[in-house]
Amino acid sequence: MTITNVVQDPEQLTLTVTSEFDAAVERVWQLWEDPRLLERWWGPPTYPATFVDHDLSPGGTMRYYMTSPEGEKYHGWWKVAAVDAPHEFRFEDGFGDDVADPADMPITTTRVTIEATDTATRMTIVSMFPSVEAMEQLVEMGMVEGLSEALGQIDALL
């Protein structure tokens, strides 16, 4: 299994998901850097993602939508705050409409780190929430399950 640890910390307002992969750091980074690869794993398998904008640079924006089995589109956006390729990037993460206008939903701040270990490459995704209520709302919507299912698709790509 790709995921090695999932920690919800209401006191720190964080959700941390740690995964390990049998691939080089640079290869794992490509999963974020290449929008066509990102589409192949971002989102649960039954809700494939399509990235319509992909600018992985400080100040850049990424816009995407996930399509449900019934054909409904759920839009999301990322505003990239910092990038230290191939090891780390940070972004604001939110839901929105097809032009990335924020929906009336919580916005999280996410930090992705990718580092070599003695035996694998570890990717850690830390989502930071503005409040306990925001954390509870997104977890109740299936954030943990969705992220776990998404990350579960990576091994096949590597």
Secondary structure, DSSP 8 states (H G I E B T S, - for coil): --EEEEEEETTTTEEEEEEEESS-HHHHHHHHH-HHHHHTTSS-TTS-EEEEEE--STT-EEEEEEE-TTS-EEEEEEEEEEEETTTEEEEEEEEE-TT--B-SS--EEEEEEEEE-SSSEEEEEEEE-SSHHHHHHHHHTTHHHHHHHHHTTHHHH-
